[in-house]
Amino acid sequence: MTYEEALGYMKNASAKGSVLGLERITELLRLMGDPQNKINIIHVSGTNGKGSFGAMLTSILRATGYITGSFSSPAITEVTDSFRINGIEISHDEFASLISHIAGFCEKMDDKPTEFEILTAAAYELFVRSHCDVAVVECGMGGDLDSTNVVANPMLSVITNVQSDHCAFLGNTISEIASHKSGIIKKHRPVYFGGDSEEALEIIRRQAEKMESKLYVHDISEFSSVHFSLSGLDFCWNGQRLSVPLLGTYQLNNVVNVLNCVEIIRNIGLGINDLAIKIGLAETKWHGRFEILSREPLIIFDGSHNPDGINCAADSIGRYFGINKIALLIGVMADKEYGLYADMLGQYLDCVFAVKPDNPRALDANILAGTFSDKGIRSQGFTKLSEGAIAAYNYAKHKNIPLIALGSLYMYREFTDELKKMS
C-alpha cells in the first residue's frame, strides 16, 4: 500500500462510525499475535489532560534512554501525528506499511474493525516493530469499552481526572463516567487517579479493591514556588527547580500527575534519574494546548472543548492577561455543553468570532455566536473557518489585543494553515 491507499482504506473503515466494544479489536489483535502484550504499556484514561500528561511522561522516559512509543487521539495535524517513537512522528511510509499489514487480517474478519480499532492495532504493532521499552497509550474515549483497553498487564493504569464529557456514550453523572474510566484497571496492576472528585474517587477505589490493585492518588505536597508565565511553568519539586514550556494553568495539575506517576514507576523498578526528569520536562513539546502560534500579534490556540476544559482555559486567560480583554475565535462540536461557555469566558471577551470546524458533528457557527450575543457579548458566526480566522486576526491586530482560539482540535490544522497565509 502507498500512503494514499492506506488513507483510502481508513476512510472506508470510518464509514462504520464509532462502535464501542472489544470483540472486534480482540479478534484482530489475536490474528496479529497479540502485539499489545509484548511491550510495557502505561495506559492513560481521563476527561482532560491525557495528551499533555503523555507528552511530558514520554519526554522523561526518552531522556532516561528508553525507546519510548506513544499513541494519542485525535490526530492534530494528520493521521501519522497520533503515532510517535521517541517523540518523533512516524513517516507516511511507516503508516502505509502498518495499515497494509493489518488490512490482511481485517479482511479475514466477518465483523470488520472500525477506523479507531485499526489505528489502535497499528499502534501496538508499531511498538513491537520499534522494540519499545515502554509505550504510553491514550484512551480514545471512556475506558472499559475503548479499543485500547486490551492490554492484559499494563505497567500502570492512569486516570487523569473525571469530568462531564461524551455523555451520550459514557453517562450523565460523574459516577457513571468514572465507572467507564475505571474499566482500565487490571488485576494486581497499580492505578493512579489524578482528579479531585470524591465521587469519582469512590468508584475508582471500589474497582481497584475488586481488582486487588494498589491505588495511588494526586499528591501536591512536594511542590512549591510555582510560577506561571508566557514562557511556561516553573516550580520546585523535592527540592529540585524544574520547568516545562507548556502554557495553561491546568498544566500544573498535569505535571503533578506526571511526577506522581514517575515515583510509582520508580517503585515498580523502572530506573528514572533526576537529571532525566529535568531534561525531559524542559524538552516537552505538545501542540494545541494553550500553544503560542504567534507573538506579534499574540495568537494562542487551546483545544479546550468541554465545560471543564473551557473553565481551565478561562482561568489561564485571567492569569496571563488579567483585566485586559481578548478576541476569541471558537468552534465546538454540537454534543458539547456550549451554552455554558459565554458565562465562563464573558468577563474576558472583547469580541467573539464563532466558526464551524470541518467535522460532521460540529455545531453551527451562528447558533454558537448566538449564545454569546444573548449575554450581551459582541459576536458573529462564520460558516467557513478560514473567513472567521481572517476576521479575528485582523480585528485582534487592529485593536492590539491577544487572539485566543478555543475549541475542537479538529480545527487546529485549518486554523494554523490560515495563519501561515496571513503571516
Order of alpha helices (4+ residues) and beta strands (2+ residues): alpha-alpha-beta-alpha-beta-beta-beta-alpha-alpha-beta-beta-alpha-alpha-beta-alpha-beta-beta-beta-beta-alpha-alpha-beta-beta-alpha-beta-alpha-beta-alpha-beta-alpha-beta-alpha
